[in-house]
Amino acid sequence: MNIQKRRLAALAAAATTASLALSALLPAAHAQADGYPDKPIRMVVPFGPGSLTDQLARTVASGLAESLGQSVVVENKAGAGGNIGAGYVANSTPDGYTLLMGAASTNAINPSLYKNLKFDPLKDFVPVANVASVANVLVVNPQVKARSVAELIDELKANSYSYASGGAGGSQHLSAELFKTLSGTDMVHIPYKGGSEPLPDLMSNRVQVMFCNLPVCLPHIQSGKLVALGVTSTERSPLLPEVPTIAQAGLPGYSVDGWFALFAPAGVPAPIVERLHQETASLLAKPEVQEQIRRQGAEPNQGSQQEFARFVQAEHDKWAKVIRDAGISIE
C-alpha cells in the first residue's frame, strides 16, 4: 500500500512539473509572437527569377513587408524541380524568419515523384496560406478534328496522337496522365525542357495535344493557332470564360489546379503561423492585390489555414496515385 501511495505521489509530482514547464513555455511562445517580427524575413522561391512562383512571391512579400513593418526579402534557390529551395527551408531554424513560396510540385507532387527526396514536404512544413492557382488548358493543333473534350476522347481511341509537356513530372505531364487514366485513352508523351518550348512543334502539328499553362498559350488560342477544348481547373477561367472545364466538357471528376502557397518550417510557434496566415489573407482580400495576381495569369485563393492543410494532404494523395499508376519516377 505504501508503495502504491509513493507511486501515485511520484506521478502527481511529475504531472505538476510537466504542467509548470508547459505553462512556462506558452507565455514564451506568445511573447515571441507578440514581438514578431523584429528583423527581416526571407521568403525562399524554389524556382528561378521571373517564374510565376517568383512573381507571386514578390507580390506577397511586398504586402507583408508593409503590414508586418519589416523587410521581406525574396531569395531564389532554384534546382532539382524545386527541391533545393524547399529542402533549404525545411532544414532552416523554425522561427518564422525563413518561409517558402511553394507550389503543388514542391509540396504535393515531388514526394511521390523523386525517389531520394531528403525531406518530407508533409511533415517538415506547416501550411500557412494558399496564395493563388493557375489552370492548364487542353489545347490541340487546329488540324486535329476534335472541337470538344468528348470528341478528343473519341479521336484518341481511334487514332495515335502525341502530347507535349514542359518536362517529366511537371503539371503539364501529370495533367495529361490524369486525363489518360480517367478517359481510358493513350497518347505518346514528348517531354521538352520548359513550358513554352513545345509551342513551335505544337503549332506546326509535330505534336498534336498539350495541357498548356494558360497564360503561356492564351495569345496563340486568341490568334487561332491553337484550339482550346477545356481548362483543367474546377471552375472556368476568367481569361477564357467561353471554354468549359474538362469535367464540364465530358470527363466528370477531372480537375487539376496548379497552386502556389506560403509555407513555414515545421516547429514555428503556432501564434506566428496564425499571424502570417491572417496577414496574408488580409493582403489577398485587397482588390488591387487580386487584380495584380490576375494580371500574372493566376487566380487569388482564400480559405482558412485548416482548409489549406487538408487540401495539401488531398493533393499529395491524389498525385501519388496518378504517379504510381503511370509508373513515373525521377532519381
Secondary structure, 3 states (H helix, E strand, C coil): CHHHHHHHHHHHHHHHHHHHHHHHHHHHHHHHHHCCCCCCEEEEECCCCCCHHHHHHHHHHHHHHHHHCCCEEEEECCCHHHHHHHHHHHCCCCCCCEEEEEEHHHHHHHHHHECCCCCCCCCCEEEEEEEEEECEEEEECCCCCCCCHHHHHHHHHHCCCEEEECCCCCHHHHHHHHHHHHHCCCCEEEECCCCCCCHHHHHCCCCCEEEEEHHHHHHHHHCCCCEEEEECCCCCCCCCCCCCECCCCCCCCCCCCEEEEEEEECCCCHHHHHHHHHHHHHHHCCHHHHHHHHHCCCEECCCCHHHHHHHHHHHHHHHHHHHHHHCCCEC
